[in-house]
Amino acid sequence: MNAPGPASSERLRVTLGLLDAELLGAMEYMWRAEELLPRYRRYLCTMHAVVRASVPLMERALERAALLEVRGDPLAGPLAAYLREHIQEEEGHDGWLLEDILAAGSLPGDALGPMPTPVVAALAGSQYYWVEHHHPVALLGYIAVLEGYAPAADLTSRIAATTGLPDAALRTVREHAALDTGHLDELYALLDRMPLTRGQESDVTVSALHSLDALTRLFVRLGRSATAPPPRGAGPSSPTGVTP
């Protein structure tokens, strides 16, 4: 008898690991010490645009999974159970970011006012399409990337030392550095429990690779030296927020 091959989660880990060098480089460059404060403010506003879509996106995927479960889809039950739990885990994180933005010297309107950039729309918007018009299991690839490339454990202290910002401006980075490893383990365990066909596993992988590419482009743009949202009281914000 042939030995079993690698699990779905291991195949996804290996695939992402072979292709993530550009993202890791862009992230490291983004967090360089030079002019970090204005970039950090831009980061918070950009990540708010991403994170505020997370719960609504999972809620729609949950609705679609519930419909598929009624039709006998074998993936729908475990997927729906995971989404119910993960929605609870992710609720309120967009609020954390607004609090961080205020504590970092900007205004919540700097995140809420401008139209989200095309790269943010490409990152999150593709998932709405696949959830609605293909299968909500594709969302797991997106979640794997966002959870898998969370802030490093020492990033909070690096930002504080470089910018002088208080702890109140660093909650999102601090919390996600602590939480996302456990969340990623839960996701990979789900992938290995689900009766995925090779085609469905491919759907998850395609979603993950698209997310990896879009997240890389997002961090490349954040890493550029560009005008940040102004401090409180410094006048109106840019109509486009961050560089598209």
Secondary structure as the mmCIF struct_conf table of DSSP 4:
data_model
#
loop_
_struct_conf.conf_type_id
_struct_conf.id
_struct_conf.beg_label_comp_id
_struct_conf.beg_label_asym_id
_struct_conf.beg_label_seq_id
_struct_conf.end_label_comp_id
_struct_conf.end_label_asym_id
_struct_conf.end_label_seq_id
HELX_LH_PP_P HELX_LH_PP_P1 ASN A 2 PRO A 4
HELX_RH_AL_P HELX_RH_AL_P1 SER A 8 LEU A 19
HELX_RH_AL_P HELX_RH_AL_P2 ALA A 21 MET A 30
TURN_TY1_P TURN_TY1_P1 TRP A 31 TRP A 31
BEND BEND1 ALA A 33 ALA A 33
TURN_TY1_P TURN_TY1_P2 GLU A 34 GLU A 35
HELX_RH_AL_P HELX_RH_AL_P3 LEU A 36 VAL A 51
TURN_TY1_P TURN_TY1_P3 ARG A 52 ALA A 53
HELX_RH_AL_P HELX_RH_AL_P4 SER A 54 VAL A 70
TURN_TY1_P TURN_TY1_P4 ARG A 71 GLY A 72
TURN_TY1_P TURN_TY1_P5 PRO A 74 LEU A 75
HELX_RH_AL_P HELX_RH_AL_P5 ALA A 76 GLU A 90
TURN_TY1_P TURN_TY1_P6 GLU A 91 GLY A 92
HELX_RH_AL_P HELX_RH_AL_P6 HIS A 93 ALA A 103
TURN_TY1_P TURN_TY1_P7 ALA A 104 GLY A 105
TURN_TY1_P TURN_TY1_P8 PRO A 108 PRO A 108
HELX_RH_AL_P HELX_RH_AL_P7 GLY A 109 LEU A 112
BEND BEND2 GLY A 113 PRO A 114
HELX_LH_PP_P HELX_LH_PP_P2 MET A 115 THR A 117
HELX_RH_AL_P HELX_RH_AL_P8 PRO A 118 HIS A 133
TURN_TY1_P TURN_TY1_P9 HIS A 134 HIS A 134
HELX_RH_3T_P HELX_RH_3T_P1 PRO A 136 ALA A 138
HELX_RH_AL_P HELX_RH_AL_P9 LEU A 139 GLY A 148
TURN_TY1_P TURN_TY1_P10 TYR A 149 TYR A 149
HELX_LH_PP_P HELX_LH_PP_P3 ALA A 150 ALA A 152
TURN_TY1_P TURN_TY1_P11 ALA A 153 ASP A 154
HELX_RH_AL_P HELX_RH_AL_P10 LEU A 155 THR A 163
HELX_RH_3T_P HELX_RH_3T_P2 ASP A 167 ALA A 169
HELX_RH_AL_P HELX_RH_AL_P11 ARG A 171 ARG A 193
BEND BEND3 MET A 194 MET A 194
HELX_RH_AL_P HELX_RH_AL_P12 ARG A 198 LEU A 222
TURN_TY1_P TURN_TY1_P12 GLY A 223 GLY A 223
BEND BEND4 ARG A 224 ARG A 224
HELX_LH_PP_P HELX_LH_PP_P4 THR A 227 PRO A 231
TURN_TY1_P TURN_TY1_P13 ARG A 232 GLY A 233
BEND BEND5 ALA A 234 ALA A 234
HELX_LH_PP_P HELX_LH_PP_P5 PRO A 236 SER A 238
TURN_TY1_P TURN_TY1_P14 PRO A 239 THR A 240
BEND BEND6 VAL A 242 VAL A 242
#
